[in-house]
Amino acid sequence: MSGEIIRIVLLSALAVLLVAAAVTDIRARIISNRLNLAIALLAPLYWLASGIPAWPDMALQVGMGIGMFGIFAALFALGMMGGGDVKLLAAVALWFPWQALGFLLLLMSVVGGVVTLVTVVHHRMNRRLGQPEIPYGVAISFAAMWLVGERIIYHFA
C-alpha cells in the first residue's frame, strides 16, 4: 500500500475511535484509557505514512501532546475538565500540526458551549440534583473529526 492509502486508513481509524469516544462519553461520561491509548499509538504510524521528519516535526508533535496534556490537566485539577477528556485531547494533539490544533481548540470551544447548554437544559428539565456532568469528549471528537474530514477531502481534491 502506498503512504497515501495508509494515511487514509489511519485517519479513518481515528474517526471511528473518535465516534466511539463521543458515544461512550454521552452514555457513561467515561472515555476509556484503552481508547485514548489507541489514538495516541496510531499517531506515530500516521507520522511515518505522512513522511514527516523525526526532527523537528515528530518531536514537535510529541511536545504538543505533552503541552496539551499539561494545560488541560491543570483544568482537570481545578475541576473544570474530566480526566478522560484531558487524555483524549492530548492523544488527538499528536495527530495534527500546531496550526490545526488552534482551529481544533476554537471549534471545540464553540461545540463545547453548545454541548454544555444542551446538557444543562436536559439536567434541569429532568429536575436532577447536583451539577450536570458535561460530556466534553463530544466536542473534542467533533472538532477532531472536522480536521480528519478536511484531510481526507483535501486528499481527493
Buried (B, 14 or more C-beta within 10 A) or exposed (E): EEEEEBBBBBBEBBBEBBEBBBBBBEEEBBBBEEBBEBBBEBBEBBBBBBEBEEEEBBEBBBEBBEBBBEBBBEBBEEEEBBBBBBBBBBBBBBBBEEEBBEBBBEBBEEBBEEBBEBBEEEBEEEEEEEEBEBBBBBBBBBBBBBBBEBBBEEEEE
